[in-house]
């Protein structure tokens, strides 16, 4: 009995060291309507290693944040990646979403996007599937803010669609 217990404890400890740095795969996306510019300002926040691995898997080549040699490649990959994994509609009109850039620290990456101008958004629809190409347990927490009214929804893989009325 003691031997079985020891093997069980050892396997638990060993498996915790061989897993990802973080056992949860969560990202957040804030879609904030700026009434002055009449655009949606979008910020995606992701664990650096998850986004790096997702880009590498998608484009079949290595990417490394925190390495200036990869900055141009990362910008091009993120521009294409965001265009595929984020779609935005308002008032039944598909919006063009433009990649602005990214910012990183040791553990996370913020990706910045901005939509073309649109007046008076009343109905906002989004398709958000960041990191779904890598993790089947990915959760994306999406905040949509229009005129100070904030609505939040969690999207669990494979669900990618949400709709909010303002």
MOJOLIN-V112469 format. One record per pair of residues at least 12 apart in sequence whose ideal C-beta (glycine too) atoms are under 7 Angstrom apart, sorted by the first residue. I is the first residue (numbers start at 1). GAP is how many residues later the second one is. D is the distance in Angstrom with one decimal. If there is no record, write none. Layout:
I_GAP_D + I_GAP_D
This chain:
21_28_6.2 + 22_25_6.3 + 25_25_6.2 + 25_106_6.4 + 25_110_4.2 + 25_112_5.6 + 25_113_4.6 + 25_114_6.8 + 26_113_4.8 + 26_115_6.8 + 27_17_6.4 + 27_18_6.3 + 27_19_4.3 + 27_103_5.3 + 27_104_6.0 + 27_113_5.1 + 28_17_4.8 + 28_113_4.5 + 29_13_6.7 + 29_15_4.8 + 29_99_5.5 + 29_101_7.0 + 29_111_6.0 + 29_113_4.9 + 30_12_6.9 + 30_13_4.9 + 30_113_4.6 + 31_57_6.9 + 31_95_6.4 + 31_111_6.9 + 31_112_6.9 + 31_113_4.7 + 32_113_4.5 + 33_88_5.8 + 33_112_6.4 + 33_113_4.4 + 33_114_7.0 + 35_112_6.5 + 37_80_6.9 + 38_79_4.3 + 38_80_6.2 + 38_81_5.7 + 39_75_5.2 + 39_76_5.1 + 39_77_6.9 + 39_78_5.5 + 40_48_6.4 + 40_55_7.0 + 40_74_7.0 + 40_75_4.1 + 41_73_5.5 + 42_55_6.8 + 42_71_4.0 + 42_72_6.8 + 43_67_5.7 + 43_69_5.8 + 44_67_4.2 + 44_86_6.1 + 45_63_6.0 + 45_65_5.4 + 46_62_6.6 + 46_63_5.5 + 46_84_6.6 + 46_85_6.7 + 47_60_6.5 + 47_61_6.0 + 48_17_5.1 + 48_56_6.2 + 48_59_5.6 + 48_60_5.6 + 48_61_5.1 + 50_81_5.8 + 51_58_5.2 + 52_12_6.6 + 52_13_5.6 + 53_81_5.9 + 54_77_5.0 + 54_79_5.9 + 54_80_4.3 + 55_22_5.0 + 55_26_6.2 + 57_76_6.2 + 57_77_5.3 + 58_23_6.4 + 58_75_5.5 + 59_18_5.7 + 63_14_6.2 + 65_39_4.8 + 65_44_6.0 + 66_38_6.2 + 74_28_6.9 + 75_26_6.9 + 78_21_6.3 + 78_24_5.8 + 78_33_5.9 + 79_20_3.9 + 82_17_5.5 + 82_29_6.3 + 82_31_5.9 + 85_44_4.8 + 85_45_5.0 + 86_27_7.0 + 86_42_5.7 + 87_39_6.8 + 87_40_4.1 + 88_27_5.9 + 88_38_5.4 + 89_36_4.2 + 90_28_5.4 + 90_31_4.1 + 90_33_6.5 + 90_34_5.1 + 91_30_6.3 + 91_31_6.0 + 91_32_5.7 + 93_25_6.8 + 95_20_4.4 + 95_21_5.8 + 95_23_6.1 + 96_19_6.7 + 96_20_4.6 + 97_16_5.2 + 97_18_5.2 + 98_15_6.4 + 98_16_5.5 + 99_14_5.8 + 100_12_4.1 + 100_13_5.9 + 100_14_5.6 + 121_25_5.6 + 121_45_6.5 + 122_43_6.9 + 122_44_5.6 + 123_42_5.6 + 124_20_5.4 + 124_22_6.8 + 124_40_5.0 + 124_42_6.8 + 125_38_4.9 + 126_16_6.4 + 126_36_5.5 + 127_33_5.1 + 127_34_5.5 + 128_12_5.1 + 128_14_5.5 + 128_27_5.8 + 128_32_5.8 + 129_31_4.1 + 132_25_5.5 + 132_26_6.8 + 132_28_6.9 + 135_22_6.8 + 136_21_5.4 + 137_20_6.3 + 138_19_4.6 + 139_15_5.8 + 139_16_7.0 + 139_17_5.5 + 140_15_4.6 + 141_13_5.4 + 142_13_6.1 + 142_20_6.0 + 144_20_5.0 + 146_20_4.3 + 149_17_5.8 + 151_13_4.7
